[in-house]
Amino acid sequence: MDPELVIASSAADAGIGCWDLHSGAEHLRYRSCASPPHGLVCVGRRFLASSQLRPPSSSSSGSVLYWSWNKPQVEVKSFPAEPINPLASNSDGTYIVGGGASGDIYLWEVATGRLLKKWHAHYRAVTCLVFSDDQSLLISGAEDGSVRVWSLLMIFDDMRREQARHLYEYSFSEHTLRVTDIATGYGGCNAIIVSTSEDRTCKVWSLSKGKLLRNIVFPSIIDAIALDPGEHVFYAGGRDGKIYIAALTAQGTSSNSYGMHIIGSLADHSKPVTCLAFDADGVLLV
């Protein structure tokens, strides 16, 4: 049985660390990586890809780097039309999508490296990208506070694109500041999504109804969220070092006061919490 791994990188040029989740032993360190938030992605079970946050004078500025699992050196370096911030890949590693500083989203075919689609998604830089669990939808967030839902069927259907008034399925604009993270539940187009922003709120949305279900205000800016696999609660990592536990099923309507949906917190970090994820069994929160 293959070990379950934890993979992490940062904007500091410290490479990518890869550790065994259960023993804590470092398996490998991939060199020369300085990725922005949400800029590191596993492409299927095949390789790693990372956008780069580097000064313009650097030879890797604006590039996307690729590593094989068993080699610490960069294998492929690509240079998109503009610097890419977040990256995402569908579950089988067929496509990679990237969000640009211009607000454009790019979709590449992994097997050939070809740019298949490009569209203007947001008025400001894209900050988050995530696929729905059935891979039919792409959800994006941006610096302008908007969250938009895109159907891949629409994106790939040129005739429908020409006839449509807009490409997105839904556009949610209730956040007032930069979107910092997005998490999706189970159920494809019937799932819920949770978005968080520098406005200190997490918002729960229904994809089937296309509307806001719940607004939760936190004492701190939240940069990372993870949904409990049972979708009873979600975990929100704050810049105050706390991980807040918020109920998804709490009774009542949207609230602008602390505590209505926040049912607990973990306070073992001394600095901001930047990433959260569950292990494959949904038992351990990392």
N, C-alpha and C positions, 0 to 999 in steps of 0.2 A: 504494500500500500504506500502510495506516495505521501511524503510529509506535507502537512498543511503549513503554508508559508505566509509570513507577514512581509509586505514590501512597502518601503517608504522612501521618500525623497524630500528635498526642501529647496527653497530658492537659493540658499547658500550652495556654492559649488562643492558639495561634499559627496557627490555620487548618489547611488541608490543602494540602500541596505536591504538585505534579504535574510530573514531569520526564521528558524523553526518556531512555530507558534507555541508548542508545548514544552520544548527544552530551552528555548531562548538562544540556542547556538546560531551564530551567523553562518549561513551557507555560502554566501557570495556577496561581493560588493562591486557594483557596476560603476565604472569610472566616468568622470566628466559629465555630471548632470546637475543642472540648476533649474528645476521645473517650477512653474507658477502653481498656485492652488488649482487642483483638478487637472493638472497637466501631465500626470502619469497614468498610463492605462495598460492593462494586460490584454493582449489581442488574442482572443480565444485561449488556447493552451499552447500557443506557438511562440510568442515573443513579447517583449516590452516595447512600448513607444512613449516618448516624452517630448513635449514642447519645451523650449528653452527660454529662460528669463535671464538674458545677458546684456551687457552694454553694447551699443551699436558697433563699437570697435572690435568686438570679439568675432572670430571666424565662425562661431556657431550661433551668432545672433540671429533670431528669427527662424532657426531651423527646428526640425523635428528629428530626433535621434531614435534609432532602433537597436535593440540588443537581443541576441538569442539567449535562451534561458541559461545555457551552460557556459557562456563566454562573457568575461567582464568588459571586453573592449566593444566599442561602438562598431556595429556591422554596416549600417546604412545611415546616411545623413541626407535628408531632403530639405529643400528650401521652398516653402509655399509662397504665394504671392504677397503675403503680409505675415507679420508675427502672429502666431497662434497662441491662445491662452488655454482654455480647457480642451481636452480630448476625451472621446468616448468611443467604444467599440461595441458592436452587437455581440451576442453571446457566442456565436460560432466563429467570430473573427473574420467575417466576410467584408465588412466595411469599417472604416475609421472616419469619424467626423471630428472636425475642429472648429472652434469659434474664434473669430478674428477680432482685432482691436477696432475694426471699422463697423462691427455689427454683423458682418457676413458670416455664414456657416458654409463650410466646405465638406464634401463627402467624397472619400476616395475608396476605390476598390483595392483591397489588400493584395490580391493575387498579382495584379499588374502594376499597381501604383498609380493608375489613371485617376484623374479628377473627374468624377462622374457628374456631380451636381454642385452648384454654388448658388446661394440665394441671400438676399438682404433680409436679415431676421430681426434686427433690433436697431434702434437709433444710436445706441452707444455700444461699447465693447461687450462681447459675450463673456460671461463669467462662469457659467455652469452648463453642462450637457449630460443628459442621462436618457437611456432607452427604457421604454416600458418593458415589463417582464415578458410579454409575447413578441417583443421586437418590432411591433407595428407602428409605434409612436416614438418620436424624439421630443424631449422636453428641454427647453433652453431657458436660462435666466441671464440677465444683463445688468450692466451698471446703471441703466435708466430705471431699474426697479421692476421691469416687466418680466413676466413668465409666459412663455408661449409654447403651444403644443402643436406639433407637426405630424401629419400622417405621411409615412413613407410612400404609400400608394399615390398620394397627391404629388409628392416631390418627384416621383419617377414618371408620372403621367403628363407628358408635355401638353396634350390637348386640354386636359382639365386645368392645368396651370394657366394656359392662355385664357380660358373662359372664366376662371375664378376671380372674384373681387380681391381676395387676399389668399395667401397660401396657407396660413395657419388655421387649425381647427378651433383653437381658443386663444385669446390673449387676455391675461390677467394683469391688471395694472394697479392693484391695491397697495403694493409696497411703495414706500416713498423714497427709499435709498437702495443702494447696490444689493443685488441678490447674491448671497454668499454660498448657498448650497440648496440642492433639491434631492429629495428621496421619493421613490415610487413604491406603491404597494403592489399586491397581486391582483390580477383580473383584467389586464390589458386595457381596453377602452372603458372598462367599468371600475378601474382602480381609483384609489385616492392618491394624491401627491401632496407632499409637504415641502414648502419652500421657506427659506429663512433669509433675513436681510439685515443690513446694518441699521435698519430702523428699530431693531430689537424685538421684532415680531417673528413668529412662525405662523404660517397660514396653511390650513388644510383645505384642499380643493377636491371636488368630485369631478372626475373625467366624464362620467355618464351624464351628469346634469350641467356641467360647465359652469359651476358657481362655487363661491366660497362657502365652506361648511363651518369653519371655526377660525378664530383669530386669537392667538395666545401671545401676550406681552411678557417679556423676560426682563430681569434686572440687568442683564448684560447683553452686549451684541453676541449673537450666535453665529459661529463660523462652520459648524459641522452638525449634521443630523443623521441618525440611523433609526430605522423603523424596527420595532420588535417584530420577529417573524409572525407572531400571532396577531399583529396589528391592534393590540390593546393600548400600547404606549409607544412613545418615541423618545429617544435620547438626544439631547441638544448640548453641544459643547460650546461653552462660553469663553469670551476673552478674559473673564475673571478667574479662569482656571477650574470652574465648576462644570460638572456634567449634570444637567437638569433632566428629570424624568417627568414627562408630560403625558397626561391621559388623552387618548384619542376618543374614548367612549364616554367621557364625563358628560353628565346632563347639563343642559343650559345652552344659552346662545353665546355669541361672540362677546368677549369681555376685554376691557382695557385696564383691568386691575390685576396685579400679580396674585397668583395663588389659586385661581379658580380651576385651572387644569394642571398646574405644577404640583406633583404629588411627592416629590423628593428630589434629592441631589446627592452627588458624589463629589467630594472636595479633596482629592488626593494630588491634584496637579498644582504646581506653583506658578505656571505660566499659561497663556491661552491654549485652549484645546482646539487643534486645527483639523483633525480628522477623526472619524468614528466609523467603525464597521463591525459587523457580526462575523463570526467564523461560519464555516459551511454548515455546521449542525445547529446554528442559531442559539448556542449556549453561552459562548464567550463574547463579550463586547471588548473590542480592541480600540 
